[in-house]
Amino acid sequence: MDLSIKGVPEAQVVRLRERAKANHRSLQGELRALIEAATGAAPRRLSIDEVAAQASTLGLIRRDEAVRLIREDRDR
């Protein structure tokens, strides 16, 4: 479907073109990306297992690991 927006202020058009250039897109591509971001599907909620799996890839230290590291450092 084709959409048309009339009467867009020149300053907004300039900012949109700058944004498109910064994102390596055409003006049309940038407008489609903005529409997708505004109307895309709502992100689904992660399960606790999915959150734990993602957290494990971040290299974070769990509380029990932190306690172990503190005790090892204290015992040196």
N, C-alpha and C positions, 0 to 999 in steps of 0.2 A: 504494500500500500504506500502511496505517496502522501506525505504531509507537507503542509505549507504554513509558515509563520510569517505574518505580515507585520510591518512596523517595528522591527527589531532595531533598537538604537545602535548607531554605528560603533559606539564604545564597546557594547557587548559583543558585536560581531568581531571587532579587533581582538578582544580577550579570548573569544572562542577560537579564532584562527591561531593565536599564540599558544593556546592550550593544545590544539590539534598538532601543531608543529612540535611542541615539547613531547607529546606522546607518540610522535612518528605516525600520525594518521592524517587522512584528508579531513576536511571540514565535515563532510558527510559521515565519515567513520567516527569522528569524535561525537557528533550528534547522536549517532546510533549507540555508541558506548554510554553516553549520558542517559539516554532513554532506557537502555538495558539496566543500568544501575538503579534507576528510579522505579522500574516496573518489574524487575527480575523476581524470581521466586524467593520467598523468605528462606533464609538459611535454616536448615534443620538443626535441632538440638542434638548435641553429641551425647552418647551414653557415657557412663562413668568409666567403662572399659576403654572407650575410644579416647577419652581425655587422658587416662593413665598411659595409654599407648603413645599418644602424642607427647606427653610430658617426658616419657622415658627417652625419647629421641633428642631432647634438648640438653641432656647432660646435667640435669638438675640433681642436687643431692637430697635424698630423702632424709626425714628427721632422724631415723635410726642410724643412717650412715653418718650424719653430722655428729651425733653423740659419740659414735665410734671414733671418728677422726679427732674430736676434742680430747677424748680419753687417751688416744695414742700420743697426741701432741703433749698432753700434760705429763704422761709417763716418761717422756724423753729426758 
